[in-house]
Amino acid sequence: MALEKKLKKRNGEIVDFEPEKIGIAVQKAFAATLGEAHEADAKDIMRVVSDSLDLQYGNTAFIPSVEDIQDLVETALMV
C-alpha cells in the first residue's frame, strides 16, 4: 500500500496532497490569461507535478510545502 502524500500549508498545517487542486488552479490560470481552461493541458501539468513530487520526495520523510509545489508547477509550465 502506497503512503498518502502530504503537503505543508502556509499556516503550517499538514494535509493530504490532492493533485486535482493543482489541475483546477492551472485551469483557472489558463482561463484568466488565455480565455480558455485548457483542461487537457492542466491535467498534464498536474501529472508532471505529481510525478516530480514522487521523484523528489517519494522515499523521504520530507513533506513539501505549498511553495515547493508552486515551484514544480512553474517548472512544468516552462517546459
C-alpha positions in Angstrom: 0.0 0.0 0.0 1.4 3.4 -1.0 1.8 6.1 1.6 -0.5 9.1 1.3 1.3 12.2 0.1 1.2 15.1 2.4 1.5 18.8 2.0 2.5 21.6 4.4 0.2 24.6 4.1 1.4 28.1 4.6 -0.1 28.1 8.1 2.0 25.0 9.0 -0.9 22.6 8.9 -0.1 19.2 7.3 -2.8 18.0 5.0 -3.3 15.3 2.3 -1.9 16.2 -1.1 -4.7 16.5 -3.6 -3.3 16.7 -7.2 -6.7 17.6 -8.5 -6.4 21.0 -6.8 -3.3 21.7 -9.0 -5.3 20.9 -12.1 -8.1 23.2 -11.1 -5.8 26.1 -10.2 -3.9 25.7 -13.6 -7.3 25.6 -15.4 -8.3 28.9 -13.7 -5.0 30.5 -14.5 -5.3 29.4 -18.2 -8.8 30.8 -18.3 -7.8 34.1 -16.8 -4.8 34.6 -19.1 -5.8 32.7 -22.3 -9.6 32.9 -22.2 -9.9 29.0 -22.1 -9.3 26.5 -19.4 -7.2 24.1 -21.5 -8.3 21.2 -19.3 -6.1 18.5 -21.0 -3.0 20.7 -20.6 -3.9 21.4 -17.0 -4.2 17.7 -16.3 -0.8 17.1 -18.0 0.8 19.6 -15.7 -1.0 18.1 -12.7 0.6 14.7 -13.6 4.0 16.2 -14.2 3.9 17.8 -10.8 2.7 14.7 -9.0 5.4 12.6 -10.7 8.0 15.2 -9.8 6.9 15.0 -6.2 7.3 11.2 -6.2 10.8 11.5 -7.7 12.0 14.2 -5.3 10.3 13.3 -2.1 8.8 9.8 -2.5 11.4 8.0 -0.5 11.9 10.6 2.2 10.2 11.8 5.3 10.2 15.4 3.9 6.8 17.0 3.5 6.8 19.5 0.7 5.3 22.9 1.2 2.8 24.8 -0.9 5.8 26.9 -2.2 7.7 23.7 -3.2 4.7 22.6 -5.2 4.3 26.1 -6.8 7.9 25.8 -7.9 7.2 22.5 -9.5 4.1 23.9 -11.3 6.2 26.8 -12.6 8.9 24.4 -13.9 6.2 22.3 -15.6 4.7 25.4 -17.2 8.1 26.4 -18.6 8.7 23.0 -20.3 
